[in-house]
Amino acid sequence: MKPGIYEKLGNAEYHSSSALSRSGVTTLCRRSPLHFWAAHQDPHRKPVEETPALRLGSAVHAYVLEPEVWESDYAVAPRCDRRTKEGKATWASFVEESEGKTVLKREEGAQAVAIGEAVLKHDLARSLVRGGASEVSVFWEDEETGILCRCRPDHLPFSGQVVDLKTTQDASWDAFRKSAYNFGYHHQAAWYLYGCRAAGIDCRDFIFVAVEKTYPYAVAIYRASNSLIALGREEVRYAIKYYARCLESGKWPGYMDEGGTGIRSLGPPSWALPRAGDH
C-alpha cells in the first residue's frame, strides 16, 4: 500500500497491510518486539478470535458511523422457538438471509442498538459523528525512519478533529482517564494526529466519544489534553525506532533492559514503599 488517503478501503484489506499500526505501537511499548512479531508477523500465527466485547464494539461502530454497513453486514437473530415447526422455518429463513453477515444474538443486537441510539440522541456526540467521513484509511511514511505506517480514524468531521468512539464500562472522568492510559489511548491520539497531519489532513484535536455499555448508556465527551498527547508522542517515537532496529537486524527480542544485559533490577512497586512519617 502506498502513502495516501483511502476512503473506500475495506476493513479486511486495511488490516491485511504490513504497515505499522497503533495496536502494534502499543504492543511494542507495553510488551516487547517478540510479542509484536508473534501477533503481527509470525507466518504461523493463529487468527485473532473475536471476543463478545470486540463484536459489540464493532457493531456499535457500524450502527453509529456506518449505518449502511450495519444494514448490509449485520444480522440480529430473531425470537423464535426452534423446537416448533414454525420456529424452525423462521430460523431457516434467517440463516439463509444472513449468509456472509455477522450474526448477533438477539440480546447483543438490542444492546448495540441501545448504545448507538444513546450516542445519536446526545446532541454534541451526534454532531461529532455526522458530517465528514468515517473509517478513512490513512497511510504515510515516518519522516525519520521511512517506516510505512497506517491508521483508520473512526470519524473525521469537517471541524479539524479526529473523533474516536469508545464503548466502556464507566465513562466518568476519573474512570475513563484510567482506561485511556491502561489501554494505550494516548498512543492512539498521538498516532492518529501524526498520521493525519502527515497525509495533509488538518487535524488539531483528538476527541473521545465515550459511551457506557450498560443502561442508562451514559455518554461523555473528552478532548485528549496536550500532556496526554505529548506522552503518547514520546512513546510512539520510541516504538517506531525500536521497530526500525528490529526490521534491520531481523531480531525480535523479548523482555530486556536498555543496557542489553538481559538482567534488570527489580524493586517494590511505588505503593509498597514506606511513606514519609511512617515508622
Buried (B, 14 or more C-beta within 10 A) or exposed (E): BEBEBBEEBEBEEBEEBEBBBBBBBBBBBBBBBBBBBBBBBEEEEEEEEEEEEEBBBBBBBBBBBBEEBBEEBBBBBEEBEEEEEEBEEBBEEBEEEBEEEBBBEEEBBEBBBBBBEBBBEBEEBBEBBEEBBBBBBBBBBBEEBEBBBBBBBBBBBEBEBBBBBBBBEBBEEEBBBEBBEEBBBBBBBBBBBBBBBBBEBEBEBBBBBBBBBEEEBBBBBBEBEEEBBEBBBEBBBEBBBBBBEBBEEEEBBEEBEEEEEEEEEEEEEEEEEEEEEEE
